[in-house]
Amino acid sequence: MQTYVSLMILLVVAGTLFDVVHKGSAKYFFDNWRKTKNNGAREVGGGEIVAIAIKTGVVDVLASGEFCNTRRRIAHLLTMYGFLLYLATTVIMVFCYPTAATTTPSIVPQLWWLGGLMVCLGGYWFWFFIRVDVAAEGGTPFRLMRADLFVLSLLSSVTLGLIWAFLQARGIAGATVVFGLYIIATTVLFGSVPWSKFAHMFFKPAAAFEKRVSKANGTAENLPTLSRDDPEQQKSHSMELLRDAPMDMGLGIKREAPRHY
């Protein structure tokens, strides 16, 4: 198991590096960073950079601030922190308490179970009730796309892991078969990094940080902005947007408030 976990870690590292090179995301980030710095209306000092980095870490990374929808943010946070807890406790048990001669503290497997259940709660909630094409467009929750590879392999791995642990702890037949399926699902999860959204978690903090810096120096990613020093201009612009957006969208149907975007 130590060899297997080490191999999965190497697959994630190699897959992420391949994804970075193949998509050119690192080159794009640094090119865009230089362009933002050169075209900025003002220079952002070192102290402000540190403050922006801290705010990015707290708001965008730890609190998933990019999600405006409360339900989706909660589901995302449950899945993210559950996965981190599940992953960390797995590594601890495999490398620190590998045999019966080294008794595992009871808190570690309890946290493993908690992390796995958090992943299932957040992941299945997202899959069946929050996905835009299902909840907002009336699509079937069983329609599969390549973009779903990460969440489906994650849910399969964690779900099978919990089932295996339950069967093994109670000596129920079939635990070995479920363990085999668990290994297959886990290998797909960590081995499919170049084709799934797994590497996305490494890109998001950098993208969020660059976006905040671009707003601070005035380039705002080359998007049009309103003057921060003229509240009357902002108020006037908001009123124009409201007047130009008919509540029935021209169809005679009352527009519903967006819930998923």
C-alpha positions in Angstrom: 0.0 0.0 0.0 2.9 2.4 0.7 4.2 1.7 -2.8 0.7 2.2 -4.3 0.1 5.5 -2.5 3.6 6.7 -3.6 2.8 5.8 -7.2 -0.5 7.7 -7.0 1.4 10.8 -5.7 3.8 10.5 -8.6 0.9 10.2 -11.1 -0.6 13.4 -9.7 2.7 15.3 -10.0 3.4 13.9 -13.5 -0.1 14.5 -14.7 -0.2 18.1 -13.4 3.2 18.9 -15.1 2.0 17.3 -18.3 -1.2 19.3 -18.1 0.7 22.5 -17.6 3.0 21.9 -20.6 0.3 20.6 -22.9 -2.1 23.5 -22.2 0.6 26.1 -21.8 -1.1 27.4 -18.7 2.1 28.4 -16.9 3.4 30.3 -20.0 0.0 32.0 -20.3 0.0 33.0 -16.6 3.5 34.5 -16.7 2.9 36.3 -20.1 -0.4 37.7 -18.7 1.4 38.7 -15.5 4.0 40.7 -17.4 1.4 42.3 -19.6 -0.7 43.3 -16.6 2.3 44.7 -14.8 3.5 46.7 -17.9 0.0 48.1 -18.7 -1.1 48.9 -15.2 -2.3 52.4 -14.4 -0.5 52.2 -11.1 2.3 50.2 -9.6 1.3 47.7 -6.9 3.9 47.7 -4.1 5.3 44.7 -2.3 3.2 45.2 0.8 0.0 45.4 -1.3 1.1 42.2 -3.1 1.4 40.4 0.2 -2.0 41.6 1.3 -3.6 40.5 -2.0 -1.9 37.1 -1.7 -3.3 36.7 1.9 -6.8 37.8 0.7 -6.6 35.4 -2.2 -5.7 32.5 0.1 -8.4 33.2 2.7 -11.3 34.3 0.4 -10.7 32.4 -2.9 -8.9 29.3 -1.7 -10.0 28.5 1.8 -13.6 29.9 1.5 -14.2 29.3 -2.2 -15.2 32.9 -2.6 -15.7 32.6 -6.4 -19.0 30.8 -5.8 -21.8 33.4 -5.4 -24.4 30.7 -5.0 -24.5 29.6 -1.3 -25.6 26.1 -2.0 -22.9 25.4 -4.5 -20.2 27.0 -2.2 -21.3 24.8 0.7 -21.2 21.6 -1.5 -17.8 22.6 -2.8 -16.4 23.3 0.6 -17.8 20.0 2.0 -16.2 18.1 -0.9 -12.9 19.9 -0.8 -12.2 19.8 3.0 -13.6 16.2 3.1 -11.2 15.1 0.4 -8.3 16.7 2.1 -9.2 15.1 5.4 -9.8 11.8 3.8 -6.5 11.9 1.9 -4.4 13.1 4.8 -5.7 10.4 7.2 -5.2 7.7 4.5 -1.5 8.7 4.1 -1.1 8.8 7.9 -2.5 5.3 8.4 -0.6 3.8 5.5 2.8 5.3 6.3 2.7 5.8 10.1 0.7 2.7 11.2 1.2 0.1 8.4 1.0 -3.1 10.5 -0.9 -4.5 13.5 2.2 -4.0 15.6 1.6 -0.2 15.5 -1.8 0.6 16.8 -3.6 3.4 15.0 -5.0 6.1 17.3 -8.8 5.8 17.2 -9.2 9.5 16.1 -7.4 8.9 12.8 -9.9 6.4 11.3 -12.7 8.4 12.7 -11.5 11.5 10.8 -11.0 9.2 7.8 -14.7 8.3 8.0 -15.7 11.9 8.5 -13.7 13.1 5.5 -15.2 10.4 3.3 -18.8 11.2 4.4 -18.2 14.9 3.7 -17.0 14.1 0.2 -20.1 12.0 -0.4 -22.5 14.6 1.0 -21.0 17.5 -1.0 -20.4 15.4 -4.1 -23.7 13.7 -4.4 -25.5 16.9 -3.5 -23.7 18.7 -6.3 -24.2 15.9 -8.8 -28.0 15.4 -8.4 -29.3 18.8 -7.2 -26.9 21.6 -8.1 -25.4 20.9 -11.6 -26.7 23.6 -14.0 -27.6 21.3 -16.8 -29.7 19.2 -14.4 -31.2 21.6 -11.9 -31.7 24.6 -14.3 -32.2 23.0 -17.7 -34.1 19.9 -16.8 -31.4 17.5 -18.0 -30.9 13.9 -16.7 -28.4 13.5 -13.8 -27.2 10.4 -15.6 -25.8 12.2 -18.7 -22.0 11.8 -18.6 -19.3 14.0 -20.2 -15.5 14.0 -20.0 -15.7 17.0 -17.8 -17.4 14.8 -15.2 -14.5 12.4 -15.0 -13.0 14.0 -11.8 -16.2 14.2 -9.7 -17.4 10.7 -10.7 -14.0 9.0 -10.1 -13.8 10.9 -6.8 -17.2 9.8 -5.7 -16.6 6.2 -6.9 -13.3 6.0 -5.0 -14.5 7.4 -1.8 -17.9 5.5 -1.8 -16.2 2.2 -2.5 -13.6 2.9 0.2 -16.3 3.5 2.8 -18.2 0.3 1.7 -15.0 -1.7 1.8 -14.1 -0.4 5.3 -17.6 -1.2 6.5 -17.5 -4.8 5.1 -14.0 -5.5 6.3 -14.6 -4.2 9.9 -17.6 -6.6 10.2 -16.0 -9.6 8.4 -18.7 -9.6 5.7 -18.1 -11.5 2.5 -17.2 -9.5 -0.6 -14.8 -7.1 1.1 -11.9 -8.2 -1.2 -14.0 -7.7 -4.4 -15.0 -4.2 -3.2 -11.4 -3.4 -2.3 -10.4 -4.3 -5.9 -13.0 -2.0 -7.3 -11.8 0.7 -4.8 -8.2 0.4 -6.1 -9.4 0.6 -9.7 -11.5 3.8 -9.1 -8.7 5.4 -7.1 -6.2 4.7 -9.9 -8.6 6.3 -12.4 -9.0 9.3 -10.1 -5.2 10.0 -9.7 -4.1 8.7 -13.1 -6.5 10.8 -15.1 -5.2 14.2 -14.1 -4.4 15.3 -17.6 -8.0 14.6 -18.8 -9.9 15.7 -15.7 -10.4 18.8 -13.5 -8.0 17.5 -10.9 -5.2 19.9 -12.0 -7.7 22.7 -11.8 -7.2 23.0 -8.0 -3.6 24.0 -8.6 -4.4 26.6 -11.2 -7.2 28.4 -9.4 -5.2 30.1 -6.7 -2.7 31.5 -9.3 -5.6 32.7 -11.5 -7.4 34.3 -8.6 -4.3 36.1 -7.4 -3.5 37.4 -10.9 -7.1 38.7 -11.2 -6.9 40.6 -7.9 -3.6 42.1 -8.9 -5.0 43.2 -12.3 -7.9 45.0 -10.5 -5.5 46.6 -8.1 -3.2 48.1 -10.8 -6.1 49.2 -13.0 -5.8 46.8 -16.0 -8.8 44.7 -14.7 -8.0 42.0 -17.3 -8.7 44.5 -20.1 -12.4 44.6 -19.1 -14.3 47.9 -18.9 -14.7 49.3 -15.4 -16.5 52.1 -13.6 -14.7 54.8 -11.7 -14.4 53.8 -8.1 -14.3 57.5 -7.2 -17.6 58.4 -8.8 -20.6 56.7 -7.0 -23.1 58.7 -9.1 -21.6 57.1 -12.2 -22.1 53.7 -10.7 -25.6 54.4 -9.6 -26.6 55.8 -13.0 -25.1 52.8 -14.8 -27.0 50.4 -12.6 -30.3 52.1 -13.3 -29.7 51.9 -17.0 -29.1 48.2 -16.8 -32.3 47.7 -14.9 -34.3 49.8 -17.4 -32.9 47.8 -20.4 -33.7 44.4 -18.9 -37.4 43.6 -19.3 -38.7 41.3 -16.5 -40.6 39.1 -19.0 -37.6 38.9 -21.4 -39.9 39.7 -24.2 -41.7 36.4 -23.9 -44.5 37.3 -21.6 -43.0 35.1 -18.9 -41.8 36.5 -15.6 -38.0 36.2 -15.3 -36.8 34.0 -12.4 -33.9 35.0 -10.2 -30.7 33.0 -11.2 -29.9 30.3 -8.8 -27.0 28.4 -10.3 -24.6 30.8 -12.0 
